[in-house]
Amino acid sequence: MNELRAIDRIDTGPRFTDEDAVRLNRMFRGQDTREMLGNLIADGLAGDLATVSSFGAESAVLLHLISEVAPDLPVLFLDTGKHFPETLAYRDALIAKLGLTNLRNLTPDAETLEKKDETGLRWSYDPDGCCDIRKVIPLANALSDYDATLTGRKAFQSATRANLPRFEVDNSDSQGRLKINPLIDWTSDDIEAYFDEHDLPRHPLVAQGYPSIGCGPCTNKVAPGEDPRSGRWKGWDKTECGIHTPGSEDGDTSDLPPGYDPAF
């Protein structure tokens, strides 16, 4: 795009380019997060926008910010069938408390589960394949309707997130989808202060030693001082579920949507 504008959905080219992301990072430099979100949405600069939420330990912060500027924004939740019961209850309570009106639960394809994870134990011997089936593919299908997504990633969470910008472009396929990280420069103290200031409910597992919460079988408690995400996929050379990092390590692309590159 030569100038930033609301996206024309009949355009068959990429929605955004790396140059667009650079301009957006410059445009919103210095704006606080709420102001940035409000202006971004009001001006239609991201086109059709959704947020992807895990309803995990820190999710309430971004969801609260969204509720203040666009409570009808689609909230995409990957209902993998492996979540802690506490996460599902927290999701429902938080949606009700914040007045968010557009929750969309994304579930894995039943035939794929029967074919590739009949016992439901694939997480125990192939966590990448399990994430592909239960997260990567359902999200890829859903995101075909959107030009951009908001994420809850923060630089302090792990080394793999330390240098991410506010705005980036997913160049894994021809879509050029914009990925926005509104909280990327927030510290853990910022998060804690926001919870307290707005009296936001905490995920019930945080108090039990889970600072980062994913699916039940692949989430462990974290000792004080450890990387907050060190309890995810403990014992595996794995730090992300695949929706934010390049590559589908099991190499199986047979179930991906036509034209979709698993390096999403």
DRENFI-741121 format. One line per 10 residues: number of its first residue (from 1); for each residue x, z, y of N, C-alpha, C. Coordinates in Angstrom, 1 decimal. Last residue first. Layout:
BEGIN
NUM> X Z Y X Z Y X Z Y  ...
***
This chain:
BEGIN
264> 3.0 10.1 -20.1 2.1 10.5 -19.0 2.5 11.7 -18.3  4.0 8.3 -22.1 4.9 9.0 -21.2 4.1 9.4 -19.9  2.2 6.8 -23.6 2.2 8.2 -23.8 3.1 9.0 -22.9  0.5 4.3 -21.8 1.8 4.7 -22.3 1.8 6.2 -22.4  -2.3 2.3 -22.5 -1.8 3.6 -22.1 -0.5 3.9 -22.7  -3.5 0.0 -23.5 -2.7 -0.1 -22.3 -2.1 1.2 -21.8  -6.2 1.8 -24.9 -5.5 0.5 -24.7 -4.8 0.5 -23.4  -5.4 5.3 -25.6 -6.3 4.2 -25.0 -5.5 2.9 -24.8  -3.9 6.2 -28.7 -3.9 6.2 -27.3 -4.8 5.1 -26.8  -3.5 6.3 -31.4 -4.8 6.8 -30.9 -4.9 6.7 -29.4
254> -0.9 5.4 -31.9 -2.1 4.6 -32.4 -3.4 5.0 -31.9  1.5 6.4 -31.3 0.7 5.9 -30.2 -0.6 5.3 -30.6  3.8 8.6 -32.3 2.6 8.0 -32.7 1.7 7.6 -31.5  6.1 10.0 -31.5 6.2 8.6 -31.6 4.9 7.9 -32.0  6.3 12.6 -31.1 6.1 12.3 -32.5 6.0 10.8 -32.7  6.8 12.9 -28.3 7.9 13.0 -29.3 7.6 12.6 -30.7  6.1 10.9 -25.9 5.3 11.5 -26.9 6.2 11.6 -28.1  7.2 10.9 -22.5 7.5 10.9 -23.9 6.5 11.5 -24.8  7.5 13.0 -19.6 7.6 11.7 -20.3 7.8 11.9 -21.8  5.0 15.5 -18.8 6.4 15.1 -19.1 6.4 13.8 -19.8
244> 2.4 16.4 -18.5 3.2 16.3 -17.3 4.6 15.8 -17.6  1.2 16.5 -20.9 0.4 15.8 -19.9 1.2 15.7 -18.6  2.9 17.8 -22.7 2.9 16.3 -22.7 2.1 15.7 -21.6  3.3 20.5 -22.6 2.3 20.0 -23.6 2.3 18.5 -23.7  6.7 21.6 -22.4 5.5 21.1 -21.8 4.6 20.6 -22.9  8.8 22.5 -23.9 8.5 23.3 -22.7 7.2 22.8 -22.0  10.5 22.8 -26.9 9.4 22.2 -26.3 9.0 23.1 -25.1  11.8 23.4 -29.5 12.5 22.8 -28.4 11.4 22.0 -27.6  10.4 26.5 -30.6 10.4 25.1 -30.6 11.2 24.6 -29.4  10.2 29.2 -30.2 10.9 28.8 -31.4 11.0 27.3 -31.5
234> 7.1 29.1 -28.6 8.3 29.9 -28.9 8.9 29.4 -30.2  5.2 27.8 -27.0 5.9 27.1 -28.1 7.2 27.8 -28.5  5.6 30.1 -24.4 4.9 28.9 -24.8 5.8 28.1 -25.9  7.1 32.1 -23.3 6.3 32.4 -24.5 5.5 31.2 -25.0  8.4 31.1 -21.1 9.2 31.2 -22.4 8.4 31.6 -23.6  7.3 30.9 -18.7 6.8 30.0 -19.7 7.5 30.1 -21.0  8.6 32.8 -17.1 7.2 33.0 -17.4 6.6 32.1 -18.5  11.7 33.9 -18.3 11.0 32.8 -17.8 9.5 32.9 -18.1  11.9 37.5 -18.3 12.0 36.2 -18.9 11.3 35.2 -18.1  11.2 39.9 -17.0 12.4 39.2 -16.6 12.7 37.9 -17.2
224> 9.6 41.4 -19.8 9.9 41.4 -18.4 11.2 40.7 -18.1  8.7 39.0 -22.4 9.3 40.2 -22.0 9.6 40.2 -20.5  5.6 37.6 -23.2 6.9 37.4 -22.6 7.4 38.7 -22.1  3.7 36.6 -26.1 4.0 37.5 -25.0 5.4 37.2 -24.5  2.9 33.1 -26.8 3.3 34.5 -27.2 3.6 35.3 -25.9  1.0 30.4 -27.9 1.3 31.3 -26.8 1.7 32.7 -27.3  0.0 28.8 -29.9 1.3 28.5 -29.4 1.7 29.3 -28.1  -2.5 29.7 -30.7 -1.4 29.7 -31.7 0.0 29.4 -31.1  -4.0 29.5 -28.1 -3.7 30.7 -28.8 -2.5 30.7 -29.8  -2.9 27.4 -25.5 -3.6 27.6 -26.7 -3.1 28.8 -27.5
214> -1.6 29.3 -22.8 -2.1 28.0 -23.3 -3.0 28.2 -24.5  -0.4 31.0 -20.1 -1.4 31.1 -21.2 -1.9 29.7 -21.5  1.9 33.2 -18.9 1.6 31.8 -19.0 0.8 31.6 -20.2  2.2 35.9 -19.1 2.2 35.3 -17.8 1.9 33.9 -17.7  1.0 38.3 -21.1 1.0 36.8 -21.2 1.0 36.2 -19.7  0.7 41.0 -21.2 2.0 40.5 -21.4 2.1 39.0 -21.5  -1.8 42.0 -20.7 -1.3 42.3 -22.0 0.1 41.6 -22.3  -2.5 41.1 -18.2 -2.1 42.6 -18.4 -1.6 42.9 -19.7  -3.2 38.5 -19.0 -2.1 38.8 -18.1 -1.6 40.2 -18.3  -5.7 38.4 -20.2 -4.5 38.4 -21.1 -3.2 38.7 -20.3
204> -7.7 38.1 -18.3 -7.5 39.4 -19.0 -6.3 39.5 -19.9  -6.9 36.7 -15.2 -7.1 36.4 -16.6 -6.8 37.7 -17.4  -8.4 38.5 -12.5 -7.2 38.1 -13.2 -7.7 37.7 -14.7  -10.4 37.5 -9.6 -10.2 38.1 -10.9 -9.0 37.6 -11.7  -9.4 38.1 -6.2 -9.6 37.1 -7.3 -9.5 37.8 -8.7  -9.3 39.0 -3.5 -9.9 39.8 -4.6 -10.3 38.9 -5.8  -7.8 37.8 -1.6 -9.1 37.2 -1.9 -9.8 37.9 -3.0  -5.4 39.3 -1.6 -6.1 39.1 -0.4 -7.6 38.6 -0.6  -4.6 39.3 -4.3 -5.0 40.5 -3.7 -5.9 40.3 -2.5  -4.0 36.5 -4.7 -4.9 37.2 -5.6 -5.5 38.5 -4.9
194> -2.0 36.3 -2.7 -3.3 35.6 -2.6 -4.4 36.2 -3.5  0.0 37.9 -3.7 -0.6 38.2 -2.4 -1.9 37.5 -2.3  0.7 36.4 -6.0 0.2 37.8 -6.1 -0.5 38.2 -4.9  1.7 34.0 -4.8 0.5 34.0 -5.8 -0.1 35.4 -5.8  3.9 35.0 -3.4 2.8 34.3 -2.7 1.5 34.3 -3.6  5.4 35.9 -5.5 4.9 36.9 -4.6 3.8 36.3 -3.8  6.1 33.5 -6.7 5.3 34.4 -7.5 4.7 35.5 -6.6  5.8 31.0 -4.1 6.5 31.9 -5.0 5.6 32.8 -5.8  5.0 27.5 -3.6 4.6 28.9 -3.6 5.5 29.8 -4.6  5.6 24.9 -3.8 6.5 25.7 -3.1 6.1 27.2 -3.0
184> 3.4 23.9 -5.3 4.8 23.7 -5.8 5.8 24.6 -5.1  0.7 23.7 -4.9 1.3 25.0 -4.9 2.8 25.0 -5.3  -0.1 21.0 -5.1 -0.3 21.8 -3.8 0.5 23.1 -3.7  0.9 18.3 -6.2 1.2 19.7 -6.6 1.1 20.6 -5.4  -0.6 15.4 -7.4 -0.4 16.3 -6.3 -0.2 17.7 -6.7  -0.1 12.2 -8.3 -0.1 13.5 -8.8 0.3 14.5 -7.7  -1.7 9.0 -8.5 -1.0 10.0 -7.6 -1.2 11.4 -8.3  -1.1 6.3 -10.6 -1.9 7.4 -10.3 -1.1 8.5 -9.5  -0.4 3.6 -11.4 0.1 4.2 -10.2 -0.7 5.4 -9.7  -1.1 2.0 -13.6 -2.2 2.5 -12.8 -1.6 3.1 -11.5
174> 0.6 1.0 -15.5 0.4 0.2 -14.3 -0.6 0.8 -13.3  2.4 4.0 -16.5 1.7 2.7 -16.8 1.5 2.0 -15.5  4.1 5.9 -15.4 4.2 5.6 -16.9 3.4 4.4 -17.3  4.3 6.9 -12.9 4.7 5.4 -13.1 4.7 5.1 -14.6  2.7 8.9 -10.9 2.8 8.7 -12.3 3.1 7.2 -12.6  4.2 10.1 -8.0 3.4 9.0 -8.6 3.7 9.0 -10.1  3.7 13.0 -6.0 4.5 12.1 -6.8 3.6 11.1 -7.4  3.9 15.6 -3.6 3.2 14.3 -4.0 4.2 13.5 -4.8  5.6 17.8 -3.5 4.1 18.0 -3.4 3.4 16.8 -3.9  8.2 17.5 -6.0 7.6 17.4 -4.7 6.2 17.7 -4.7
164> 10.2 19.6 -8.2 9.1 18.7 -8.0 8.6 18.7 -6.6  12.3 21.2 -9.1 12.5 20.2 -8.0 11.4 19.2 -7.7  11.4 22.9 -11.1 12.1 23.4 -10.0 12.2 22.5 -8.8  10.3 22.4 -13.6 9.4 22.2 -12.4 10.1 22.5 -11.1  12.2 23.0 -15.5 11.7 21.6 -15.5 10.8 21.3 -14.3  12.6 25.7 -15.2 13.6 24.8 -14.7 13.1 23.4 -14.6  9.4 27.3 -14.2 10.4 26.9 -15.1 11.4 25.9 -14.5  8.1 28.4 -12.0 7.6 28.6 -13.4 8.6 28.3 -14.4  8.7 27.8 -9.4 9.3 29.0 -10.0 9.0 29.2 -11.5  7.2 25.6 -8.7 8.7 25.4 -8.9 9.2 26.6 -9.7
154> 4.1 25.0 -10.3 4.9 25.7 -9.2 6.3 25.7 -9.6  1.0 23.2 -10.9 2.5 23.5 -11.2 3.1 24.1 -10.0  -1.6 22.6 -10.9 -1.3 23.9 -10.5 0.2 24.3 -10.7  -2.6 19.4 -9.5 -2.1 20.2 -10.6 -1.8 21.6 -10.0  -5.0 16.9 -8.8 -4.3 18.1 -8.4 -3.8 18.8 -9.6  -4.8 13.3 -9.1 -5.2 14.6 -9.6 -4.3 15.7 -8.9  -6.2 10.0 -8.4 -5.2 11.1 -8.2 -5.7 12.4 -8.8  -8.1 8.2 -9.2 -6.9 7.7 -8.5 -5.8 8.8 -8.4  -10.1 8.2 -12.2 -9.6 8.8 -11.0 -8.3 8.2 -10.5  -10.8 7.3 -14.7 -11.9 7.3 -13.6 -11.3 7.8 -12.3
144> -8.8 7.8 -16.4 -9.0 6.4 -16.1 -10.1 6.3 -14.9  -8.9 10.4 -17.1 -8.2 10.1 -15.9 -8.3 8.6 -15.5  -10.0 10.5 -19.7 -10.8 11.0 -18.5 -10.2 10.5 -17.2  -7.9 9.5 -21.3 -9.2 8.8 -21.3 -10.0 9.2 -20.0  -6.0 11.5 -20.8 -5.7 10.1 -20.4 -7.0 9.3 -20.4  -7.2 13.7 -22.0 -7.0 13.7 -20.5 -6.7 12.3 -20.1  -7.2 13.0 -24.7 -8.5 13.3 -24.0 -8.3 13.2 -22.5  -4.3 12.7 -25.1 -5.3 11.6 -25.3 -6.6 11.9 -24.5  -3.3 15.3 -24.6 -2.8 14.1 -23.9 -3.8 13.0 -23.9  -4.8 17.3 -26.2 -4.6 17.3 -24.7 -4.4 15.9 -24.1
134> -5.1 16.8 -28.9 -6.0 17.8 -28.3 -5.9 17.8 -26.7  -3.1 15.0 -29.6 -4.5 14.8 -30.1 -5.4 15.6 -29.2  -0.8 16.0 -28.4 -1.2 14.6 -28.2 -2.7 14.5 -28.5  -0.6 18.5 -29.5 -0.9 18.4 -28.1 -1.3 17.0 -27.7  0.0 17.8 -32.1 -1.2 18.6 -31.9 -1.6 18.4 -30.4  2.5 16.6 -31.8 1.4 15.8 -32.3 0.1 16.5 -32.0  4.0 18.8 -30.9 3.8 17.7 -30.1 2.6 16.8 -30.5  3.9 20.6 -33.2 3.2 20.9 -31.9 3.0 19.8 -31.0  3.9 20.5 -36.2 4.1 19.3 -35.3 3.3 19.6 -34.0  3.4 22.8 -37.6 4.5 22.0 -38.0 4.8 20.8 -37.1
124> 1.4 24.1 -36.3 2.4 24.9 -36.9 3.6 24.1 -37.4  -0.5 22.3 -35.3 0.3 23.0 -34.3 1.5 23.7 -35.0  -2.0 21.6 -37.5 -0.9 20.7 -37.1 0.0 21.4 -36.1  -4.1 23.0 -38.6 -2.8 23.6 -38.6 -1.7 22.8 -38.1  -6.6 21.9 -39.2 -6.4 22.6 -37.9 -5.1 23.3 -37.7  -6.9 20.3 -41.3 -6.8 21.7 -41.6 -6.8 22.5 -40.3  -6.9 17.8 -40.2 -8.1 18.2 -40.9 -8.1 19.7 -41.2  -5.7 16.1 -38.2 -5.5 17.6 -38.2 -6.7 18.2 -38.9  -6.2 13.4 -38.5 -4.9 13.8 -38.3 -4.6 15.3 -38.2  -9.0 13.0 -39.1 -8.0 12.2 -39.7 -6.6 12.8 -39.6
114> -10.3 14.9 -37.6 -10.5 14.9 -39.1 -9.4 14.1 -39.8  -9.4 14.2 -35.1 -9.1 15.5 -35.6 -9.3 15.5 -37.1  -10.6 11.6 -34.9 -9.1 11.8 -34.8 -8.7 13.1 -35.4  -13.3 12.3 -34.9 -12.7 11.5 -36.0 -11.2 11.6 -36.0  -13.5 13.8 -32.5 -13.8 14.4 -33.8 -13.2 13.6 -34.9  -11.2 13.9 -29.8 -12.1 13.1 -30.6 -12.3 13.6 -32.0  -11.2 16.9 -27.8 -10.6 15.9 -28.7 -11.6 15.1 -29.5  -12.9 17.3 -24.6 -12.7 17.7 -26.0 -12.0 16.6 -26.8  -13.2 18.6 -21.5 -12.7 17.4 -22.2 -12.3 17.9 -23.6  -15.6 19.6 -19.2 -14.9 20.0 -20.4 -14.5 18.8 -21.2
104> -15.8 19.8 -15.9 -15.9 18.8 -17.0 -15.0 19.2 -18.1  -17.6 21.3 -13.2 -16.7 21.5 -14.4 -16.9 20.4 -15.4  -18.7 21.3 -10.5 -18.4 20.1 -11.3 -17.4 20.3 -12.4  -19.0 23.4 -8.8 -20.2 22.8 -9.3 -19.9 21.6 -10.2  -17.9 26.7 -8.0 -17.5 25.3 -8.3 -18.6 24.6 -9.1  -18.2 29.3 -7.2 -19.3 28.3 -6.9 -18.8 26.9 -7.1  -16.6 31.4 -8.0 -16.2 30.5 -6.9 -17.2 29.5 -6.5  -18.1 32.6 -10.1 -17.7 33.4 -8.9 -17.3 32.5 -7.8  -18.4 30.4 -12.0 -19.5 31.0 -11.4 -19.2 31.8 -10.1  -15.7 29.9 -12.7 -16.5 28.9 -12.1 -17.7 29.4 -11.4
94> -15.0 32.5 -13.7 -14.4 32.0 -12.5 -15.2 30.9 -11.8  -16.6 32.6 -16.0 -16.7 33.6 -15.0 -16.2 33.1 -13.7  -15.6 30.4 -17.5 -17.0 30.5 -17.1 -17.2 31.5 -16.0  -12.9 31.1 -17.8 -13.3 29.9 -17.3 -14.7 30.0 -16.7  -13.1 33.5 -19.3 -12.6 33.6 -17.9 -12.9 32.3 -17.2  -14.0 32.6 -21.7 -14.9 33.5 -20.9 -14.4 33.6 -19.5  -11.8 31.1 -22.4 -13.1 30.5 -22.3 -14.1 31.3 -21.5  -9.8 33.1 -22.6 -9.7 32.0 -21.6 -11.0 31.3 -21.4  -10.7 34.7 -24.6 -10.6 35.3 -23.3 -10.5 34.2 -22.2  -10.4 33.2 -26.9 -11.7 33.4 -26.4 -11.7 34.0 -25.0
84> -7.7 30.9 -26.5 -8.1 32.2 -26.7 -9.6 32.4 -26.2  -8.2 27.5 -27.8 -8.0 28.5 -26.7 -8.3 29.9 -27.2  -8.6 25.4 -29.5 -7.6 26.4 -29.9 -7.3 27.5 -28.8  -10.1 23.5 -28.5 -10.6 24.1 -29.7 -9.6 25.2 -30.2  -9.5 22.4 -26.1 -8.7 21.9 -27.2 -9.3 22.4 -28.6  -10.6 21.4 -23.4 -11.1 22.3 -24.3 -10.6 21.9 -25.7  -9.2 21.0 -20.5 -9.0 20.5 -21.8 -9.4 21.5 -22.8  -11.1 20.4 -17.6 -10.6 21.4 -18.5 -10.4 20.9 -19.9  -11.3 19.4 -14.3 -11.1 18.9 -15.7 -10.5 20.0 -16.5  -13.5 19.4 -11.8 -12.5 20.3 -12.4 -12.4 19.9 -13.9
74> -14.4 17.4 -9.1 -14.3 17.5 -10.5 -13.2 18.4 -11.0  -15.6 19.1 -6.2 -14.5 18.3 -6.8 -14.5 18.5 -8.3  -17.4 20.7 -4.9 -18.0 19.7 -5.9 -16.9 18.8 -6.5  -16.1 22.2 -3.1 -16.5 22.9 -4.3 -17.1 21.9 -5.3  -13.8 21.8 -1.1 -14.6 20.8 -1.8 -15.1 21.4 -3.1  -12.7 24.0 0.3 -12.7 22.7 1.0 -13.6 21.7 0.3  -13.0 26.3 -1.3 -13.2 26.4 0.1 -13.3 25.1 0.8  -12.4 25.5 -3.8 -13.8 25.9 -3.6 -14.1 26.0 -2.1  -9.7 25.1 -3.6 -10.6 24.0 -3.8 -12.0 24.3 -3.4  -8.8 27.8 -3.5 -8.6 26.9 -2.4 -9.5 25.7 -2.4
64> -9.7 28.6 -6.1 -10.3 29.2 -4.9 -10.0 28.3 -3.7  -8.0 27.0 -7.7 -9.4 26.8 -7.7 -10.2 27.5 -6.5  -5.5 28.1 -7.0 -5.8 26.7 -6.6 -7.3 26.5 -6.7  -6.0 30.7 -8.1 -5.5 30.5 -6.7 -5.9 29.1 -6.3  -6.7 30.7 -10.7 -7.7 31.1 -9.8 -7.3 30.8 -8.3  -4.4 30.2 -12.3 -5.3 29.1 -12.0 -6.3 29.4 -10.9  -2.6 31.9 -13.4 -2.6 31.7 -12.0 -3.6 30.7 -11.5  -3.2 32.0 -16.2 -2.8 33.2 -15.5 -2.9 33.1 -14.0  -5.7 29.4 -16.6 -4.7 30.3 -17.1 -4.4 31.4 -16.1  -7.2 27.1 -16.5 -7.9 28.4 -16.4 -7.0 29.5 -17.0
54> -6.1 24.7 -16.3 -6.0 25.4 -17.6 -6.8 26.7 -17.7  -7.3 21.9 -14.6 -7.1 23.3 -14.7 -7.0 23.8 -16.1  -7.0 19.2 -12.5 -6.9 19.6 -13.9 -6.5 21.1 -14.0  -9.2 17.8 -10.1 -8.1 18.7 -10.5 -8.1 19.0 -12.0  -9.5 14.5 -8.7 -10.0 15.6 -9.6 -8.9 16.6 -9.7  -10.6 11.8 -6.6 -9.7 12.9 -6.9 -10.3 13.9 -7.8  -10.4 8.6 -5.4 -11.2 9.5 -6.3 -10.3 10.5 -6.9  -8.1 8.8 -2.7 -9.1 8.1 -3.4 -10.0 9.0 -4.2  -6.5 10.3 -1.1 -6.2 10.3 -2.5 -7.2 9.5 -3.3  -7.5 10.2 1.5 -6.2 9.6 1.3 -5.8 9.5 -0.2
44> -9.9 11.0 2.7 -9.9 10.1 1.5 -8.6 9.5 1.1  -10.1 12.9 4.6 -9.6 11.5 5.0 -9.6 10.5 3.9  -10.8 15.1 3.2 -11.7 14.7 4.2 -11.3 13.2 4.6  -8.5 15.5 1.5 -9.9 15.2 0.9 -10.8 14.6 2.0  -6.5 16.0 3.3 -6.3 15.0 2.2 -7.7 14.5 1.7  -7.5 18.2 4.7 -7.2 16.9 5.4 -7.1 15.8 4.4  -7.6 20.2 2.7 -8.8 19.8 3.5 -8.6 18.4 4.1  -5.0 20.3 1.8 -6.0 19.9 0.9 -7.3 19.4 1.7  -3.7 21.2 4.2 -3.3 19.9 3.5 -4.4 19.4 2.6  -4.9 23.6 4.6 -5.0 22.6 5.6 -4.7 21.2 5.0
34> -4.0 25.0 2.3 -5.5 24.8 2.6 -5.7 23.7 3.5  -1.2 25.0 2.6 -1.8 24.4 1.5 -3.3 24.1 1.8  0.1 24.1 5.9 -0.1 25.0 4.8 -1.1 24.4 3.8  2.4 21.5 6.8 1.0 22.0 6.8 0.8 23.0 5.6  5.0 20.8 6.4 4.8 21.8 7.4 3.3 22.3 7.4  4.2 17.5 5.6 5.3 18.5 5.7 4.9 19.5 6.8  2.4 15.5 5.4 1.9 16.8 5.2 3.0 17.9 5.3  4.0 13.2 5.7 2.8 13.4 6.6 2.4 14.8 6.5  6.0 13.3 3.7 6.4 13.4 5.1 5.2 13.8 6.0  4.4 13.0 1.5 5.2 14.2 1.6 5.7 14.4 3.0
24> 3.4 10.4 2.1 2.5 11.6 2.0 3.2 12.9 2.1  5.7 8.9 1.9 5.0 9.0 3.2 4.0 10.2 3.2  6.3 9.2 -0.8 7.2 9.6 0.2 6.5 9.8 1.5  4.0 8.0 -2.0 4.3 9.4 -2.2 5.2 10.0 -1.2  4.4 5.4 -1.2 3.2 6.1 -0.7 3.4 7.6 -0.8  6.7 4.8 -2.6 6.8 4.8 -1.2 5.6 5.5 -0.6  5.7 4.7 -5.2 6.6 5.8 -4.8 6.7 5.9 -3.3  2.2 3.8 -4.8 3.6 3.5 -5.1 4.4 4.7 -4.8  -1.1 3.8 -6.2 -0.1 4.3 -5.3 1.3 3.8 -5.8  -2.6 2.0 -7.9 -3.3 2.8 -6.8 -2.3 3.2 -5.8
14> -1.5 -1.3 -8.7 -1.3 0.1 -8.7 -2.0 0.8 -7.6  -4.2 -3.8 -8.7 -2.8 -3.3 -8.6 -2.7 -1.8 -8.7  -6.9 -4.4 -8.4 -6.3 -4.3 -9.8 -4.9 -3.9 -9.8  -9.3 -3.1 -6.4 -8.0 -3.6 -6.4 -7.4 -3.4 -7.8  -11.7 -1.8 -6.4 -11.7 -3.1 -7.0 -10.3 -3.8 -7.0  -11.3 0.6 -5.1 -11.3 0.6 -6.6 -11.3 -0.7 -7.2  -9.2 1.4 -2.6 -10.2 0.4 -2.9 -10.2 0.2 -4.5  -8.6 4.6 -1.3 -8.3 3.6 -2.3 -9.5 2.7 -2.6  -8.1 5.3 2.1 -8.9 5.5 0.9 -8.7 4.3 0.0  -4.6 5.0 3.0 -6.0 4.8 3.2 -6.8 5.2 2.0
4> -1.5 4.3 4.4 -2.3 5.2 3.6 -3.7 5.1 4.0  -0.3 0.9 4.3 -0.6 2.1 5.0 -1.5 3.0 4.1  0.5 -0.8 2.2 1.3 -0.8 3.5 0.9 0.4 4.4  0.8 0.0 -1.2 0.0 0.0 0.0 0.9 0.0 1.2
***
